């Protein structure tokens, strides 16, 4: 039965009162700080299987870097170690011959001792034990929504609601790695709807390597090549400012259109490194049968319906290129990168106004140079790239890294006609670098061993229209935060975040206008969080978060949007290590928002390999329980069950993904086998 307006208003007031009471009770107990990984990725997209940062840290956790063998590039892969600190670590090792313990890192003047517990899982001071010639790692994962969508019920989707993922990684010694991934989404009919594979050879002594099969490229600051995940502005403002490139890397992600397929090789010498690559890859696309051209590339990756299946592998991109890096000394590098790609169908967009400066045609080339220079506590870096149509991208920055104070400045200028189809540079949109100018400032300041502050400010402009805004526009955002540790086991965390942008309202939303109206929008977010560690086995976290969204009036014209929206979120989380082999974690969240405009996000723990940054709006609650169990040295089992309940909705989702009712439950199961 539908809710009356008065009933909804009463429920909202009652719910807000309960939240306030809960906050007072919880504040009298204990609360907590954000985990560092959440700080780095909390502004990413909502869901992803196998986020790239997770892959890096997961591999390092299984095979920690040996401080006595690692080079600057390897140390910089850790998000808490900058180029400057990596150089200081290498210099300390040379002066003292070797590290005898991780605690020796605190002898380096630039090293902050609070980093030690963060990196202890990923680095070591002793060589790994004698390994087997052959090791095998198998991950099998299934995910399912317990409530069926209309697409499944009506037979529009294939009647298979399970999302399945299978991955095999085989390592032979330290030189050879073989991998294969099979994945299907809910509603798809083949276990290998998406498949990828690779064979990698690497010489650990000189760095030479070859990859056959699926791979991706990370070079410089991402203007020409990067992985599918961009670096967003985050609560760690220094890490956000600079990318850490890994070169050619085997593809272990499940973004279906973002890998390269072919061969990549790397040759290393004392004063230079050279990488060459070739790829011929099929992409999903929408084909205009009349003109036999591509109107758009289909990036969703779903093949559940006849129309989605018709988009599969409709476009082929053939790409080749190379990169050379000059290494005159350990503190300065200069890189040159270039590639040419050709499509078997021409790409043309019907909406000429919106896509006027986007790539069109069959051929594209991008080339550029980059540099990285370290001197003392300063790191200066930059990249310039130009596409075939003379569009350009420019990014440059400087980082100061000391023990108690870190500072970064980053400038970017991507022309409106810069067509870098495989680039993923720093920016407000977080994807292909195009049509954006901006300057970013960030700093961390350690006032004492128990008190830290951080701040970033970013101002940006879009010289040409964007996808949603039909005119040039601009905006800015900033974040300020405080970490405070009043006692040994208690962390307090505050952050304030502000965003000022422009929204475009259509004639339908304004009722009285038949054209777009640009409305300034301001968003303000407050978060307070506390972590308490009862012991090494029991931890508790609590968070309260409140946001406001304001729309300014347009020359006195009444619009259908309210002048102000707000939202509030509160959660309680408990993590227990019951035995050395068993971990349990649970959370319950209450939320109440006025609309989608005041939505809130919360990073959630999930089975290894799944990144979940859950978006909530409306009124309701969500809870989940997570369990990890090490069955034996060979087998590890993981489970997550979550359920979300909306107080004032009768359906969830839209169109074929619509679910009847106001509750949605999801179960994730994963078995990992290590042989």
C-alpha positions in Angstrom: 0.0 0.0 0.0 1.5 3.4 -0.9 2.8 5.7 1.8 1.0 9.0 2.5 3.1 12.1 2.5 2.4 12.8 6.2 3.4 9.2 7.1 6.7 9.5 5.2 7.4 12.9 7.0 6.7 11.3 10.4 9.0 8.4 9.6 11.8 10.7 8.5 11.7 12.8 11.7 11.5 9.7 13.8 14.4 8.1 12.0 16.6 11.3 12.3 15.9 11.3 16.1 16.9 7.7 16.4 20.1 8.4 14.5 21.0 11.3 16.8 20.4 9.1 19.9 22.5 6.3 18.4 25.3 8.8 17.8 25.4 9.9 21.4 25.4 6.4 22.6 28.2 5.3 20.2 30.2 8.5 20.9 30.3 7.5 24.5 31.9 4.2 23.5 34.6 4.1 20.9 35.0 4.9 17.2 37.6 4.8 14.4 39.7 5.9 11.5 39.4 5.0 7.9 41.6 2.3 6.6 44.3 3.5 4.3 43.1 1.5 1.3 39.6 2.9 1.7 41.2 6.4 1.7 42.8 5.7 -1.6 39.8 4.3 -3.5 36.6 5.6 -1.8 35.8 7.9 -4.7 36.0 5.2 -7.3 33.1 3.8 -9.3 30.5 1.8 -7.3 31.5 -1.8 -8.2 34.4 -3.6 -9.8 35.7 -7.1 -9.9 39.5 -7.1 -9.2 40.4 -3.4 -8.8 43.9 -2.8 -10.0 45.2 -1.6 -6.6 43.8 -4.7 -4.9 45.7 -6.8 -7.4 49.0 -5.1 -6.6 48.6 -5.3 -2.9 47.4 -8.9 -3.0 50.4 -10.0 -5.0 52.8 -8.2 -2.6 51.1 -9.7 0.4 51.7 -13.2 -1.0 55.2 -12.3 -2.2 56.6 -9.4 -0.1 59.3 -7.2 -1.6 62.7 -7.9 -0.2 64.0 -4.5 1.0 67.6 -5.7 0.3 66.8 -6.5 -3.3 64.0 -4.1 -4.4 64.6 -1.2 -6.7 63.0 2.3 -6.7 60.3 1.3 -9.2 59.2 -1.7 -7.1 59.2 0.2 -3.8 57.1 3.0 -5.4 54.3 0.5 -6.2 53.3 0.7 -2.6 50.9 3.7 -2.3 52.5 5.0 0.9 56.0 5.1 -0.5 56.9 8.0 -2.9 59.8 8.2 -5.3 61.7 10.4 -2.9 61.2 7.9 0.0 62.1 5.0 -2.2 65.4 6.7 -3.1 66.2 7.3 0.6 65.5 3.7 1.4 67.9 2.6 -1.4 70.6 5.0 -0.3 70.3 3.8 3.3 70.7 0.2 2.2 73.8 1.1 0.2 75.3 2.9 3.2 74.6 0.1 5.7 74.9 -2.8 3.2 71.6 -4.3 4.2 68.4 -4.1 6.4 68.4 -6.5 9.3 64.8 -5.7 10.3 61.9 -3.6 9.1 62.3 -1.4 12.2 65.5 0.0 10.7 63.4 2.0 8.3 62.7 4.4 11.2 66.4 5.3 11.1 65.8 7.1 7.8 65.0 10.8 8.7 62.3 11.1 6.0 60.5 7.9 7.1 57.3 8.3 9.1 57.1 5.5 11.7 53.4 5.4 11.3 53.9 3.9 7.9 55.6 0.8 9.4 52.4 -1.1 10.2 50.9 -0.2 6.8 53.7 -1.7 4.8 54.7 -4.5 7.0 52.6 -7.0 5.1 54.1 -6.1 1.8 57.9 -5.9 2.5 60.4 -8.0 4.2 64.1 -8.0 5.0 64.8 -11.7 4.2 64.7 -13.5 1.0 61.8 -15.8 0.4 62.1 -19.4 1.4 63.0 -22.1 -1.1 60.0 -22.2 -3.4 58.6 -25.0 -5.5 59.3 -25.1 -9.2 55.6 -25.1 -9.9 52.9 -23.2 -8.0 49.2 -23.0 -8.9 46.6 -20.5 -7.7 42.9 -21.1 -8.5 40.1 -18.7 -7.6 36.5 -19.7 -8.0 33.8 -17.2 -7.2 30.0 -17.0 -7.5 27.7 -14.1 -6.8 23.9 -14.0 -6.9 21.0 -11.8 -6.1 18.5 -13.8 -4.2 15.6 -11.8 -5.6 15.1 -12.2 -9.4 15.0 -9.4 -11.8 12.2 -8.9 -14.4 14.6 -9.8 -17.1 15.2 -13.3 -15.6 11.5 -13.8 -14.8 10.2 -12.8 -18.2 12.8 -14.8 -20.1 14.5 -11.7 -21.6 17.7 -12.7 -20.0 19.1 -16.2 -20.0 17.7 -18.0 -16.9 21.1 -18.1 -15.1 21.1 -15.5 -12.2 24.6 -16.5 -11.1 27.6 -14.3 -11.7 30.6 -16.7 -12.0 34.3 -16.0 -12.0 37.2 -18.5 -12.4 40.9 -17.7 -12.5 44.0 -19.8 -12.9 47.5 -18.6 -12.3 50.5 -20.9 -12.7 54.0 -19.9 -11.8 57.0 -21.9 -12.9 60.0 -20.7 -10.9 60.6 -17.0 -11.0 60.6 -16.8 -14.8 57.3 -18.1 -16.3 53.7 -17.2 -15.4 50.6 -18.5 -17.2 47.1 -17.2 -16.5 43.5 -17.6 -17.6 40.2 -16.0 -16.6 36.7 -17.1 -17.4 33.8 -14.9 -16.3 30.0 -14.5 -16.9 27.5 -12.0 -15.6 24.0 -12.8 -14.3 21.7 -13.4 -17.2 24.5 -14.6 -19.6 24.4 -18.2 -20.9 28.2 -19.0 -21.2 30.7 -19.6 -18.4 33.3 -18.1 -20.7 31.2 -15.1 -21.9 34.4 -13.2 -21.1 37.8 -14.9 -21.3 41.4 -13.8 -21.2 44.7 -15.5 -21.0 48.4 -14.7 -20.9 51.9 -16.2 -20.9 54.7 -14.2 -19.4 58.4 -14.7 -19.3 60.6 -12.5 -17.1 64.2 -12.6 -16.3 64.4 -11.4 -12.6 68.1 -10.5 -13.0 68.1 -8.1 -15.9 64.3 -7.2 -16.1 63.8 -8.4 -19.7 60.3 -9.7 -20.2 57.8 -10.9 -22.8 54.0 -11.2 -22.6 51.8 -13.1 -25.0 48.0 -12.8 -24.9 46.1 -10.2 -22.9 47.9 -7.4 -21.3 47.6 -3.7 -20.5 50.1 -0.8 -20.5 50.9 1.8 -17.8 53.3 4.5 -18.9 54.2 7.8 -17.3 51.1 9.7 -16.1 48.6 7.9 -18.2 48.0 10.4 -21.0 48.8 7.7 -23.6 48.4 4.4 -21.8 46.9 3.4 -18.5 44.9 0.6 -16.9 41.0 1.0 -16.8 41.1 2.5 -13.3 42.0 6.1 -13.0 43.6 7.8 -9.9 40.9 9.9 -8.3 41.2 12.6 -5.7 41.2 10.9 -2.3 41.8 11.3 1.4 45.5 10.7 0.6 46.2 13.8 -1.5 49.8 13.1 -2.2 49.3 9.6 -3.6 46.4 11.0 -5.8 48.7 13.5 -7.5 51.1 11.1 -9.2 50.6 7.8 -10.9 53.0 4.9 -10.4 53.5 3.1 -13.8 54.3 -0.6 -14.1 54.8 -0.7 -17.9 53.5 -3.8 -19.6 51.5 -6.0 -17.2 49.5 -9.2 -17.6 45.8 -8.6 -17.7 43.9 -10.0 -14.7 41.0 -7.7 -14.7 37.5 -8.3 -16.2 36.8 -5.0 -18.0 36.0 -6.6 -21.4 37.1 -3.8 -23.7 40.2 -2.5 -21.9 42.9 -5.1 -22.6 45.3 -5.4 -25.4 45.7 -8.8 -27.1 49.0 -9.7 -28.8 52.6 -9.4 -27.7 54.6 -7.0 -25.6 58.3 -7.2 -24.9 60.8 -5.2 -22.7 64.5 -5.0 -23.0 66.5 -3.5 -20.2 70.1 -2.1 -20.3 72.1 0.0 -17.9 71.2 3.4 -19.4 67.9 2.7 -21.2 64.8 0.5 -21.3 62.8 -0.3 -24.4 59.3 -1.7 -24.7 57.5 -2.7 -27.9 53.9 -3.9 -28.3 51.5 -5.2 -30.9 47.8 -5.8 -30.4 44.8 -7.0 -32.5 41.7 -6.9 -30.3 37.9 -7.3 -31.0 35.7 -4.8 -29.3 31.9 -4.6 -28.7 30.3 -1.9 -30.7 27.0 -0.6 -32.2 27.1 -0.9 -36.0 24.9 1.2 -38.2 23.8 -1.3 -40.9 23.0 1.5 -43.5 26.4 3.0 -43.4 28.4 0.1 -42.1 30.1 2.4 -39.5 30.4 2.3 -35.7 28.1 4.8 -33.9 29.6 3.9 -30.5 31.7 1.4 -28.6 29.7 -0.7 -26.2 31.6 -0.8 -22.9 29.0 -2.3 -20.5 30.2 -5.8 -21.2 26.8 -7.5 -20.8 25.5 -10.1 -23.3 22.2 -11.1 -21.9 19.8 -10.2 -24.6 19.6 -10.5 -28.4 20.5 -6.8 -28.9 23.4 -7.0 -26.4 24.7 -10.1 -28.1 24.5 -8.4 -31.5 27.1 -5.9 -30.3 29.7 -8.5 -29.5 33.1 -8.3 -31.3 31.8 -6.0 -34.0 35.0 -3.9 -34.2 38.7 -4.8 -34.5 41.5 -2.5 -33.4 45.0 -3.2 -34.6 47.6 -1.3 -32.6 51.4 -1.2 -32.5 54.0 1.0 -31.0 57.0 1.3 -28.7 58.5 3.2 -25.7 62.0 4.0 -24.8 63.2 5.3 -21.4 66.6 6.9 -21.0 68.2 6.5 -17.6 71.2 8.9 -17.4 71.2 8.4 -13.6 69.1 7.0 -10.8 67.3 10.3 -10.2 66.4 11.3 -13.7 64.4 9.5 -16.4 63.2 10.6 -19.8 60.6 8.6 -21.7 59.4 8.7 -25.4 56.1 6.8 -26.3 54.1 6.4 -29.5 51.6 4.2 -31.1 49.4 3.9 -34.2 46.0 2.1 -34.3 43.6 1.2 -37.1 40.0 0.1 -36.9 38.3 -2.2 -39.5 35.2 0.0 -39.4 35.1 3.8 -39.4 33.7 5.4 -36.2 31.2 8.2 -36.7 28.8 9.8 -34.2 25.3 10.8 -35.1 25.1 13.6 -32.5 27.6 16.0 -34.2 27.2 18.7 -31.7 27.8 16.6 -28.6 30.7 14.5 -30.1 32.1 17.2 -32.3 35.7 16.8 -31.1 35.7 13.1 -30.2 37.6 10.6 -32.3 36.1 9.8 -35.7 37.4 7.7 -38.6 39.6 4.6 -38.9 43.1 5.7 -37.9 44.6 7.3 -34.9 48.2 8.0 -33.6 49.4 9.3 -30.3 52.9 10.1 -29.3 54.6 12.1 -26.5 57.4 12.4 -24.0 57.6 12.4 -20.2 60.2 13.0 -17.5 60.8 12.3 -13.8 63.4 14.1 -11.8 64.3 13.7 -8.1 66.4 16.2 -6.1 66.6 16.2 -2.4 63.1 16.1 -1.0 61.5 17.2 -4.3 60.1 15.1 -7.2 59.3 16.9 -10.5 57.4 15.1 -13.2 55.4 15.7 -16.3 54.1 14.3 -19.6 53.1 15.8 -22.9 51.2 13.9 -25.6 49.7 14.8 -29.0 47.1 12.9 -31.1 47.0 12.6 -34.9 44.6 15.5 -35.2 47.0 17.9 -33.3 45.0 17.7 -30.1 47.3 17.6 -27.1 47.5 16.7 -23.4 49.8 18.2 -20.9 50.3 17.3 -17.2 53.1 18.4 -14.9 53.6 18.4 -11.1 55.9 18.7 -8.2 55.9 16.7 -4.9 57.7 17.6 -1.7 58.0 14.6 0.6 59.5 15.0 4.1 58.8 13.2 7.4 56.3 15.6 8.8 55.2 17.6 5.8 54.2 16.5 2.2 53.0 18.9 -0.5 52.0 18.5 -4.1 51.0 20.7 -7.0 49.6 19.3 -10.3 48.7 21.2 -13.4 46.8 19.7 -16.4 45.6 20.9 -19.8 43.8 18.5 -22.1 42.6 20.1 -25.3 39.0 19.5 -26.4 40.2 17.5 -29.5 42.8 15.4 -27.7 42.0 11.8 -28.8 43.9 9.4 -26.6 41.7 6.3 -26.6 43.8 4.3 -24.2 44.8 7.1 -21.9 43.4 7.6 -18.4 44.9 10.8 -16.9 44.3 12.6 -13.7 41.1 14.6 -14.0 37.6 15.4 -12.7 35.9 12.9 -14.9 38.4 10.1 -14.3 38.6 8.6 -17.8 40.0 9.6 -21.2 42.0 12.9 -20.8 40.1 15.4 -22.9 38.5 18.9 -22.7 39.8 19.9 -19.2 42.1 22.4 -17.6 42.9 22.3 -13.9 45.2 22.9 -11.0 45.4 20.7 -7.9 47.0 21.3 -4.5 47.4 18.8 -1.8 49.3 18.5 1.5 49.8 16.3 4.5 51.0 17.7 7.8 52.0 15.7 10.8 51.6 17.9 13.9 52.6 15.2 16.3 52.9 11.4 16.4 49.2 11.3 17.3 47.8 14.1 15.1 47.8 14.4 11.3 46.0 16.7 8.9 45.5 16.7 5.2 43.9 19.0 2.6 43.4 19.1 -1.2 41.9 21.7 -3.4 41.2 21.3 -7.1 39.9 23.9 -9.6 39.0 22.8 -13.1 37.4 24.1 -16.3 35.8 22.4 -19.3 36.6 24.6 -22.4 34.0 22.8 -24.5 30.7 21.2 -23.6 30.7 17.9 -21.7 28.3 15.0 -22.1 25.7 16.5 -19.8 26.5 20.2 -19.8 25.9 21.8 -23.2 28.2 24.8 -22.7 31.7 25.4 -21.3 31.7 25.1 -17.5 33.9 25.1 -14.4 34.0 23.9 -10.8 36.1 23.2 -7.8 36.2 20.9 -4.8 38.2 20.6 -1.7 38.6 18.2 1.3 40.1 18.7 4.7 40.6 15.9 7.2 42.1 15.2 10.7 43.4 12.0 12.1 43.8 11.9 15.8 45.0 9.1 18.1 44.3 10.1 21.7 45.2 6.7 23.1 47.0 3.7 21.8 44.1 1.8 20.5 41.7 4.6 19.5 41.7 6.6 16.3 39.4 9.5 15.5 38.7 10.8 12.0 37.0 13.9 10.7 36.6 15.1 7.2 34.9 18.0 5.5 34.3 17.9 1.7 32.9 20.5 -0.6 32.1 20.5 -4.3 30.9 23.3 -6.5 29.7 22.3 -10.0 27.1 23.2 -12.7 24.1 21.0 -13.5 22.0 21.2 -16.6 18.2 20.9 -16.2 16.2 20.0 -19.3 12.9 21.6 -20.3 11.0 18.7 -18.8 12.5 19.4 -15.4 11.8 23.1 -15.6 8.3 22.8 -17.1 8.4 26.3 -18.3 11.5 26.1 -20.6 12.2 24.1 -23.7 15.9 24.5 -23.5 18.7 23.6 -21.1 19.1 25.7 -18.0 22.4 25.7 -16.1 22.0 25.7 -12.4 25.0 26.1 -10.0 25.1 23.2 -7.5 26.9 23.1 -4.2 27.5 20.0 -2.2 28.9 19.8 1.4 29.8 16.6 3.2 30.7 16.0 6.9 32.1 12.7 8.2 33.0 11.5 11.7 34.5 8.1 12.2 36.2 6.2 15.0 38.0 2.9 15.2 38.8 1.1 18.4 41.1 -1.9 18.7 40.1 -3.9 21.7 42.9 -6.4 21.0 44.6 -7.9 18.0 41.5 -10.1 17.5 38.6 -7.6 18.0 38.2 -4.2 16.3 35.2 -1.9 16.1 34.4 0.9 13.8 31.5 3.5 13.7 30.8 6.3 11.3 28.2 9.1 10.9 28.1 11.0 7.7 25.9 13.9 6.7 25.7 15.8 3.3 23.8 18.7 1.8 23.1 19.7 -1.8 22.1 23.2 -2.7 20.7 24.4 -6.1 20.6 28.1 -6.8 17.5 29.7 -8.4 17.7 30.6 -12.1 16.6 34.2 -12.6 13.6 33.7 -10.4 12.2 30.8 -12.5 10.7 28.0 -10.4 12.2 24.6 -11.1 11.0 21.2 -10.2 14.1 20.5 -8.1 14.0 21.4 -4.4 16.3 24.2 -3.3 18.1 21.8 -0.9 18.6 18.1 -0.4 20.3 16.3 2.5 21.3 12.9 3.5 22.6 11.1 6.6 24.3 7.7 7.1 25.3 5.8 10.2 27.0 2.5 10.5 28.4 0.2 13.1 31.0 -2.5 12.3 32.7 -5.2 14.3 35.6 -7.4 13.1 36.7 -10.5 15.1 39.5 -13.0 14.5 38.0 -15.9 16.2 40.9 -18.3 15.6 44.1 -17.9 13.6 42.2 -19.4 10.7 38.8 -17.7 11.0 37.8 -14.0 10.6 34.3 -12.6 11.0 33.1 -9.1 10.2 29.7 -7.5 10.3 28.2 -4.1 9.7 24.7 -2.5 9.9 24.0 0.7 8.2 21.1 3.1 8.5 20.6 5.8 5.8 18.1 8.5 5.0 18.5 10.8 2.0 16.0 13.2 0.3 16.9 12.1 -3.3 19.6 10.6 -5.6 21.3 14.0 -5.5 22.1 13.5 -1.8 23.2 9.9 -2.2 26.0 8.6 0.0 28.7 6.0 -0.5 30.3 3.5 1.9 33.3 1.2 1.2 32.5 -2.4 2.2 34.6 -5.4 2.9 34.1 -8.2 0.4 35.6 -11.4 -0.7 39.1 -10.9 -2.0 39.1 -9.5 -5.5 35.8 -7.6 -5.4 35.7 -3.9 -4.8 32.4 -2.7 -3.4 31.8 1.0 -2.8 28.0 0.8 -2.1 25.8 3.8 -3.1 22.7 4.3 -1.0 19.8 6.8 -1.3 16.2 7.0 -0.1 15.5 5.6 3.4 16.4 2.2 4.7 19.1 0.0 6.2 21.7 -2.4 5.0 23.6 -5.1 6.8 26.2 -7.6 5.8 28.3 -10.4 7.4 31.7 -11.5 6.0 33.6 -14.6 6.9 37.0 -15.9 5.9 38.2 -19.3 6.8 41.6 -20.9 6.1 40.6 -24.6 5.7 44.2 -25.7 5.2 47.4 -24.6 3.7 45.8 -25.3 0.3 42.2 -24.1 0.6 40.8 -20.8 1.8 37.0 -20.0 1.8 35.3 -16.6 1.9 31.6 -15.7 2.2 29.7 -12.4 2.2 26.0 -12.1 2.6 24.4 -8.6 2.4 20.8 -7.4 2.5 19.4 -3.9 1.9 15.9 -2.8 2.9 14.2 0.4 1.6 11.4 1.8 3.8 9.5 3.7 1.2 10.0 1.8 -2.1 8.0 -0.9 -3.8 10.6 -1.8 -6.5 14.3 -1.7 -6.9 16.1 -1.0 -10.2 14.5 -0.1 -13.5 13.5 -1.8 -16.8 14.7 -5.4 -17.1 16.8 -5.1 -14.0 13.8 -4.1 -11.8 13.1 -6.3 -8.8 9.7 -6.4 -7.1 9.6 -5.5 -3.4 11.7 -3.3 -1.2 14.5 -5.7 -0.2 17.6 -7.0 -2.1 19.9 -9.7 -0.8 23.2 -10.8 -2.4 25.5 -13.7 -1.6 29.2 -13.9 -2.6 31.1 -17.2 -2.2 34.8 -17.7 -3.1 37.1 -20.7 -2.8 40.9 -20.1 -3.3 43.2 -23.0 -3.9 47.0 -22.8 -3.7 49.1 -25.7 -4.8 
